[in-house]
């Protein structure tokens, strides 16, 4: 059997996010240390292979393919929360700006909002959406501060 990866699952019409949740987070590992906020509608977590320090996603708890499928009330709530999270990330990480994007494109997606900090030493623009991914480095002080700001 092939190694189970997000691409493997997607190619078979299986949502990697839902699979990960129902299979004890076998793709990303335990996310509790990276979880900044969670309620019955969505979860906000630091990305396990970030494009920048503080790279965060807000992911719907229920499966929706993309923004076109998500109910309007949930969409509003998630985007209002995203604004709050962007301001918190900017403050805690000292980012110059925080980019917001959704990149649900392909045969099997799970709606999520990406928040990617941009720092003053980086160029501006869309190349920040595809920066090389880095290893996650836990910063407990920053995580604690973000959790306080996102309550």
C-alpha positions, 0 to 999 in steps of 0.5 A: 500500500502507498504511504497515506499522504494528503495527496494520496487521499485527495487523489482518491476523493477523500478529504485529508482534513476529515480523514486526519480528524477521524484517524487520530491526527495521523497526518499532522500529529497531535494539534493540541499544542498548536490550537489557539482557539476552538469552538463547535464551528471552527478551529484556529491552529498554527500550521505544522509546516508554516510558510512564515513564523505565525502562519495560522489556519482557521478551518471549519469543523464541518466539511465544506468544499470551499467558500462557495459552499459554506453557509453565510452565517458561518462565513461571516463568523469565520471572517470576523474571527480571522480579522481578530486573529490577524491583528493578534498575529501581527501584534504577537509576532511583530509582523508588518502585515498578515495576508489572508487567503483561501486556496481550496482548489482541487478535487477534494478540499476542506474550507479553511482560511490561511493567515500568513504573516509578512515581515518587514524584511520580506518583499511584498506581494503574492509570492508570500503565499507560496514561500517555502515551508519551514519546520514548525518551532514551538514558542510557548510564550507566543502561543499563550499570548495568542490564546489570551487575545483570541478568547 
